[in-house]
Amino acid sequence: MNFTKINGGHFYSMMSNAALRLEEKSDYVNSLNVFPVPDGDTGTNMSMTFRTAVKEISETDLKSIGEVSKKMAKGALMGARGNSGVILSQILRGISKGLENKEEVNSKEFANAILEGSKAAYKAVMRPTEGTILTVIKSAGETAIKNNDVEDIASLMKKICIESKMTLDKTPEMLPALKKAKVVDSGGMGLLIILQGMLEVLNNDLEISNIENNSGITIKESNLNTLNEEDIKFGYCTEFIILGDAKYADDFRKSIENMGDSEIVVGYDDIIKVHIHTNDPGKILSKAVLIGELSKIKIDNMREEHRELLGDLQNQIMETSVAKEIDGGKKYAFVSIAMGEGIANIFEDLGVDKVIEGGQTMNPSTQDILKAIDTINAEHIIIFPNNKNIIMAANQAAEMCDKDIRVVPTKTIPQGITCITMFNGEDDIDTNMENLNSVMEVVKTASVTYAVRDTEMDGKQIKEGDILGLIEGKISEVGNDVCVVARRLLENLVNDDSELITIFKGKDMKDNDISMFINEIEEKYSNLDVQYYNGDQPLYYMIMSVE
């Protein structure tokens, strides 16, 4: 069947199928990651971001492609995880711009939307790197415009996919790390899978009606065994959209906060998205209708629909926050991302108001960060991402919020801890931001983890299971003994100007081993202060800093 035009229904089916294909192949996309350490993998982040975007349009009327794409772009912005997820959300945002106010589009208009997706992605990245997902979307946009005289949109998409695949195959020539590892760029592969999924629908005239029923995401069996009906305190999962001014979101959240749990109220442009578990959905809706017209009302009896509850649990795990609620407004408040109960407790003890659980392998989404911000009443809110793969999501959350949000681009836990200790509540916000950005650069961070795949990097042969020592995120040491690798890292970091060594013990580090290591370090560097904390962080046997 030829498609000279596509509407919202076609677009929804194309994107739903793309989400399913990306979900099916997310492990393969993860396997292309060059860096051998446990990470917030590209395939997982892109898949979760894209699935959130498609879920946002799963109950639309499927008529206007402009409206469908707009809702999808908003869903992607809220669900974006990791750098790859944020870039993907910007691609969808650009596509939405190209489809704005259109009921249906022809090939020329659709080609222009793909090009707008490319422009938006490049605009979002401060220093674009070629040989990545950016190069592939640029190729897709340029190919689309070059062939926009092809009337059949399926034929146009086929040309886009062919050229995108050729460009992806060239990425190892653009990035030496890819060439050494003999792989193509993982983000580019994720995007190609999306494009191919879109084409598949047009080629086969498929209609995807419900992505929820086709999901490959599962909950671990242990959750199935531990959750009982009596554990459900609030029985009705209530979700809806208020078509009203987003400035009322905060007041509405406060008005319903004692009426249930698992509450999320997020405002964006002219909509307010609401999710809450409650025992009286009617009261919630009665309050909401005072703000604006209600749309996409969905109420599930969680005691009857146990399976749906388990599906929601996966999202709730990612939304865990271990910090205390704030009762009153104040001048400064802090949000920090942390992995490990011990590290989370350290941030809390230092005065951080909201600690979001996350880090490597579990990058919080833009919505996770917005949810934390939404509970804070302060004149200025400062975010410490503490991971390079979370900075973009934090910045995106700051841009979407009408509060004064500042992001200190901390890439490591020690940087975040040092910054919060050096914050001066007597200074103004701009002076503090300038100081914190300077302080951050003084902290030298090392970590000890393990290799998750075989590879070669910087002339080092690495085998799965090897102990890896990283300095500022780059592999410096490879060995088979955690303490030996850690000792070499400190030898590289400590110099005549060093004053302090801080060590955070990981969950998998044995107590006897860390005790012996600390004693050795205190004796060797007797002229330095040595601080030790039980960070209880996963994946990393030790995180260390030198100042």
C-alpha positions in Angstrom: 0.0 0.0 0.0 1.2 3.5 -0.9 1.1 6.2 1.7 1.0 9.6 0.0 -0.1 11.0 3.4 0.0 9.9 7.0 -2.2 11.0 9.9 -2.1 10.7 13.7 -3.2 7.0 13.6 -0.5 6.1 11.1 2.1 8.0 13.2 1.0 6.3 16.4 1.3 2.8 14.8 4.7 3.7 13.4 6.0 4.9 16.7 4.4 2.0 18.8 6.0 -0.6 16.5 9.4 1.3 16.8 9.1 1.2 20.6 8.5 -2.5 20.6 11.4 -3.2 18.2 13.8 -1.0 20.3 12.6 -2.8 23.5 13.3 -6.2 21.9 16.8 -5.2 20.8 17.8 -3.0 23.8 20.2 -5.7 25.1 21.9 -5.8 21.7 22.2 -2.0 21.7 23.7 -2.2 25.2 26.3 -4.7 24.1 27.6 -2.1 21.6 28.7 0.2 24.4 32.5 0.6 24.0 33.2 1.3 27.7 33.5 -2.0 29.5 32.3 -0.8 33.0 28.8 -1.2 34.3 26.9 1.8 33.0 23.5 3.3 32.4 23.4 1.5 29.1 22.3 3.3 25.9 19.7 0.7 24.8 17.9 0.6 28.1 17.8 4.4 28.4 16.6 4.9 24.9 14.0 2.2 25.2 12.6 3.5 28.5 12.5 7.0 27.1 10.8 6.0 23.9 8.3 3.7 25.6 7.3 6.6 28.0 6.8 8.8 24.9 4.6 6.3 23.1 2.6 5.6 26.3 1.7 9.3 26.4 -0.2 8.9 23.0 -1.7 5.4 23.6 -5.1 6.9 24.4 -5.3 9.8 21.9 -8.0 10.1 19.3 -5.4 9.3 16.7 -6.6 11.9 14.2 -4.2 14.8 14.1 -0.5 14.0 13.5 0.4 17.4 14.9 -1.4 16.7 18.2 -0.1 13.1 18.5 3.5 14.1 17.9 3.2 17.0 20.4 1.9 14.7 23.1 4.6 12.2 22.3 7.3 14.8 22.5 6.1 15.9 25.9 6.1 12.3 27.1 9.7 11.9 25.9 10.8 15.0 27.6 9.4 13.8 30.9 10.7 10.2 30.6 14.1 11.0 29.2 16.9 8.9 30.9 20.6 9.3 30.3 22.3 11.4 27.6 21.0 9.1 24.8 17.4 9.4 26.1 17.7 13.2 26.4 19.0 13.4 22.8 16.2 11.1 21.6 13.6 13.3 23.3 15.0 16.3 21.5 14.8 14.5 18.2 11.1 13.8 18.9 10.6 17.4 20.0 12.1 18.7 16.7 9.9 16.2 14.7 6.9 17.5 16.6 7.8 21.1 15.6 7.8 20.0 12.0 4.4 18.4 12.3 2.8 21.2 14.4 -0.8 22.1 13.6 -1.1 19.5 10.9 -3.9 16.9 10.6 -1.9 14.9 8.1 1.3 15.3 6.1 2.7 14.4 2.7 6.2 13.3 2.1 7.6 16.8 1.8 6.2 17.8 5.1 7.3 14.6 6.8 10.8 15.0 5.4 10.9 18.5 6.9 9.9 17.1 10.3 12.8 14.6 10.2 15.1 17.4 9.4 13.7 19.5 12.3 14.5 16.5 14.6 18.1 16.6 13.5 18.4 20.3 14.1 16.8 20.0 17.6 19.3 17.2 18.5 22.3 19.2 17.5 21.0 22.3 19.3 20.6 20.4 22.5 24.3 19.2 22.7 26.9 21.9 23.6 29.8 20.1 21.8 28.3 17.7 19.3 30.5 14.6 18.6 30.3 13.0 15.1 30.2 9.3 14.9 27.2 9.2 17.3 23.5 9.2 17.2 23.8 12.9 16.1 25.5 11.8 12.9 22.8 9.3 12.1 19.9 11.6 12.7 21.7 14.3 10.5 22.0 11.7 7.8 18.3 10.8 8.1 17.3 14.5 7.9 19.5 15.3 4.9 18.3 12.1 3.1 14.7 13.0 3.8 15.0 16.5 2.3 17.1 15.2 -0.7 14.3 12.7 -1.5 11.2 14.7 -0.6 9.9 14.5 -4.1 9.2 10.8 -3.5 5.5 10.8 -3.0 5.2 7.5 -1.2 6.2 8.0 2.4 7.1 4.3 2.8 9.5 4.7 -0.1 10.9 7.8 1.5 11.4 6.0 4.9 13.1 3.1 3.0 15.7 5.6 1.6 16.2 7.1 5.0 16.8 3.7 6.6 19.3 2.7 3.9 21.3 5.9 4.1 21.1 5.9 8.0 22.5 2.3 8.0 25.3 3.3 5.7 26.1 6.3 7.9 26.0 4.1 11.0 28.4 1.6 9.4 30.9 4.5 9.0 30.8 5.6 12.7 33.9 3.4 13.5 35.9 5.6 11.1 34.8 8.7 12.9 35.5 7.6 16.5 38.7 5.6 17.2 37.2 4.0 20.3 34.5 2.4 18.1 37.1 1.2 15.6 39.2 -0.4 18.3 36.2 -2.2 19.7 35.0 -3.2 16.2 31.5 -1.9 16.9 29.2 0.8 15.6 27.8 3.6 17.8 25.2 2.2 20.2 23.0 5.4 20.1 23.1 5.4 16.3 22.0 1.8 16.3 19.1 2.5 18.6 17.9 5.3 16.3 18.2 3.0 13.2 16.1 0.4 15.0 13.4 3.1 15.6 13.5 4.2 11.9 13.3 0.6 10.7 10.4 0.0 13.1 8.5 3.0 11.6 9.2 1.7 8.1 7.9 -1.8 9.0 4.5 -0.5 9.7 4.3 1.3 6.4 5.5 -1.7 4.4 3.1 -4.1 6.0 0.2 -1.7 6.7 0.3 -2.7 10.4 -1.9 -1.3 13.1 -0.5 -1.4 16.6 -3.3 -0.9 19.1 -1.7 -1.3 22.5 2.0 -1.2 23.3 1.2 -2.1 26.9 0.1 -5.6 26.0 3.2 -6.2 24.0 5.8 -5.0 26.5 8.9 -7.0 27.0 9.6 -5.3 30.4 9.0 -7.7 33.3 9.1 -7.6 37.0 11.4 -9.9 38.9 9.7 -13.0 40.3 10.6 -12.0 43.8 8.2 -9.0 43.5 5.4 -11.3 42.4 5.9 -13.4 45.5 6.1 -10.5 48.0 3.2 -8.3 47.0 -0.2 -9.2 48.4 -3.5 -7.5 48.1 -3.5 -6.4 51.7 -0.3 -4.5 51.0 -2.3 -2.1 48.8 -3.2 0.8 51.0 -4.8 2.9 48.3 -6.8 0.9 45.8 -7.3 3.0 42.8 -4.6 4.1 40.4 -5.9 7.4 39.1 -4.4 9.1 36.1 -5.6 12.1 34.1 -4.6 15.3 32.4 -5.9 18.7 33.3 -6.2 21.0 30.3 -5.3 24.2 32.2 -2.5 26.5 33.0 0.5 24.6 34.4 1.1 27.4 37.0 -1.6 25.8 39.1 0.2 22.4 39.3 1.9 23.1 42.6 -1.2 24.3 44.3 -3.2 21.3 43.0 -0.5 18.9 44.2 -0.6 20.4 47.7 -4.4 20.1 47.7 -4.4 16.3 47.1 -1.1 15.3 48.8 -2.9 13.8 51.9 -5.5 11.9 49.8 -3.2 9.0 48.6 0.3 8.0 47.7 2.5 7.6 44.6 1.6 11.1 43.7 3.0 12.8 40.6 1.7 16.2 39.5 3.7 17.8 36.7 2.8 20.9 34.7 4.0 21.7 31.2 2.7 24.4 29.0 -1.1 24.2 29.0 -1.4 20.8 30.6 -1.0 19.3 34.1 -0.3 15.5 34.3 -1.7 13.8 37.4 -1.0 10.4 38.8 -2.1 9.2 42.3 -3.1 6.1 44.2 -6.2 6.9 46.2 -9.3 5.4 47.8 -11.6 8.2 46.5 -10.9 9.1 42.8 -14.1 11.2 42.8 -12.7 13.7 45.3 -9.5 14.1 43.3 -11.4 14.7 40.0 -13.8 17.2 41.7 -10.8 19.3 42.7 -9.2 19.0 39.3 -12.2 20.1 37.4 -12.0 23.5 39.1 -8.7 24.1 37.3 -9.6 23.1 33.8 -11.2 20.5 31.5 -10.2 16.9 32.2 -8.8 14.5 29.6 -7.5 10.9 29.4 -9.1 9.9 32.7 -7.9 6.4 33.7 -8.9 4.7 36.9 -7.7 1.2 37.7 -8.8 -1.0 40.6 -5.4 -2.2 41.6 -6.7 -5.0 43.8 -8.5 -6.5 40.9 -5.9 -5.8 38.3 -2.8 -7.1 40.1 -0.9 -7.5 36.9 -1.2 -3.8 36.1 0.0 -2.9 39.5 3.1 -5.0 39.0 3.7 -3.1 35.7 3.6 0.2 37.6 6.1 -1.1 40.2 8.9 -0.9 37.6 8.4 2.8 37.3 8.0 3.3 41.0 11.4 1.7 41.6 13.0 4.3 39.4 11.2 7.0 41.3 12.5 6.1 44.8 13.5 9.1 46.9 15.1 8.7 50.3 15.0 12.2 51.6 12.7 14.0 53.9 9.8 16.2 52.8 10.2 19.9 53.2 7.5 21.6 55.3 8.3 25.3 54.6 10.0 27.5 52.1 13.6 28.6 52.5 16.3 30.4 50.4 18.3 27.4 49.2 17.5 23.7 48.7 19.5 20.8 47.2 18.7 17.8 45.1 21.4 15.1 44.7 21.5 11.8 42.8 23.3 9.0 44.7 23.7 5.3 44.6 24.0 3.3 47.8 22.3 3.8 51.1 25.5 4.9 52.8 26.2 7.6 50.3 22.5 8.7 50.3 22.8 9.1 54.1 25.9 11.2 53.8 24.1 13.6 51.5 21.2 13.8 53.8 23.4 14.4 56.8 25.0 17.3 54.8 21.7 19.0 54.4 20.5 17.7 50.9 16.8 18.0 50.8 16.0 15.3 48.2 18.2 12.4 47.3 17.2 10.5 44.2 18.4 6.9 44.0 20.3 6.4 40.8 23.6 6.5 39.0 25.3 3.9 36.9 22.9 1.4 35.3 19.9 3.3 36.8 19.8 6.8 35.3 16.8 8.8 36.7 14.5 10.3 34.2 13.7 14.0 33.7 10.3 13.2 35.4 12.1 11.6 38.4 14.0 14.8 38.8 11.0 17.0 38.3 9.1 15.0 40.9 11.8 15.7 43.5 11.9 19.4 42.6 8.1 19.5 42.9 8.2 18.6 46.6 10.6 21.4 47.5 9.6 24.9 48.5 12.7 27.1 48.1 13.8 30.3 46.3 16.7 28.5 44.7 17.1 24.8 44.1 20.5 23.3 43.2 20.9 19.9 41.6 24.0 17.7 41.8 23.8 15.0 39.2 27.1 13.3 40.3 27.2 11.4 37.0 28.0 12.6 33.5 25.2 10.6 32.1 22.6 12.4 34.2 23.7 16.0 33.6 21.6 16.4 30.4 18.4 15.1 32.1 19.0 17.5 35.1 19.4 20.4 32.7 16.3 19.4 30.8 14.3 19.2 34.1 15.6 22.7 35.0 14.4 24.1 31.7 11.0 22.7 32.1 10.4 24.1 35.6 9.2 27.6 36.5 11.3 27.5 39.7 14.9 28.8 39.8 16.8 25.6 39.3 20.6 25.5 39.0 22.6 22.5 37.9 26.2 22.1 39.1 27.6 19.6 36.6 29.2 17.2 39.1 30.3 14.0 37.4 31.2 12.0 40.5 29.9 11.4 44.1 33.0 13.0 45.7 32.5 16.1 43.6 28.9 16.4 44.8 29.9 15.9 48.4 32.7 18.5 48.3 30.4 21.0 46.6 27.6 20.7 49.2 30.2 21.1 52.0 31.6 24.2 50.4 28.3 25.9 49.8 27.9 29.2 51.6 24.4 30.0 52.5 25.3 33.7 53.2 26.4 34.3 49.6 24.0 35.0 46.7 23.2 32.2 44.2 25.4 33.4 41.4 28.4 33.7 43.6 27.8 30.2 45.0 27.4 28.8 41.5 30.7 30.3 40.4 32.5 29.0 43.5 31.0 25.5 43.2 32.0 25.1 39.6 35.6 26.0 40.6 35.6 23.7 43.7 34.3 20.8 41.6 37.4 20.9 39.4 39.8 20.6 42.4 38.4 17.1 43.4 40.2 14.2 41.7 38.1 11.1 41.6 39.1 7.4 41.2 37.0 4.3 41.3 37.4 0.5 41.2 35.0 -1.7 39.4 35.0 -4.7 37.1 34.8 -5.3 33.3 31.5 -6.4 31.9 32.9 -7.3 28.5 36.1 -8.1 26.6 37.6 -5.1 24.8 40.8 -3.2 24.1 41.1 0.4 25.2 44.1 2.8 25.2 46.4 -0.1 24.4 45.1 -2.2 27.4 43.7 -5.7 26.7 40.6 -6.1 29.0 38.8 -9.3 29.7 35.4 -9.7 31.2 35.7 -9.9 35.0 39.0 -7.9 35.2 39.3 -5.4 38.0 39.4 -1.9 36.5 40.7 1.3 38.0 39.3 4.5 36.7 40.5 8.1 37.1 37.9 10.7 36.2 36.0 8.1 34.4 38.9 6.9 32.2 40.5 3.5 32.6 43.9 3.9 34.2 44.6 0.4 35.7 43.7 -3.2 34.9 44.4 -6.0 37.3 42.9 -8.9 39.2 43.1 -7.6 42.8 40.9 -4.7 44.0 43.3 -3.4 46.6 46.3 -3.5 44.3 44.4 -1.6 41.6 43.2 0.9 44.2 46.7 1.4 45.6 48.0 2.2 42.0 45.2 4.7 41.5 46.2 6.7 44.6 49.8 6.6 43.6 48.8 8.4 40.4 46.6 10.9 42.2 48.5 11.9 45.3 51.1 14.7 44.9 52.8 17.3 47.1 49.8 19.5 47.2 47.4 16.8 48.3 45.8 17.1 51.8 42.9 14.7 52.0 42.1 11.2 50.8 38.4 10.0 51.0 37.4 6.4 50.5 33.8 5.1 50.1 33.4 1.3 50.5 31.2 -0.5 48.1 28.5 -3.1 48.8 30.7 -5.9 47.4 33.9 -5.0 49.2 34.7 -7.3 52.1 35.1 -5.7 55.6 38.4 -7.3 56.3 39.9 -6.2 52.9 38.8 -2.6 53.3 40.1 -2.5 56.9 43.6 -3.7 55.8 43.6 -1.3 52.9 42.7 1.7 55.1 45.4 0.8 57.5 47.9 0.6 54.7 46.9 3.9 53.2 47.0 5.7 56.5 50.5 4.4 57.1 51.7 5.2 53.6 50.2 8.7 53.5 50.7 9.6 57.1 51.0 13.3 56.3 47.5 13.3 54.8 44.1 13.1 56.3 42.3 9.8 55.4 38.6 9.7 55.7 36.6 6.4 55.3 32.8 5.9 54.8 30.7 2.9 54.1 29.0 4.1 50.9 27.3 0.7 50.3 27.3 1.6 46.6 26.7 -1.1 44.0 29.0 -1.9 41.1 32.0 -0.1 42.6 34.2 -1.8 45.1 35.7 1.6 46.1 35.2 5.2 45.1 38.1 7.4 46.2 38.9 11.1 46.0 42.1 13.2 46.5 42.0 16.9 47.3 
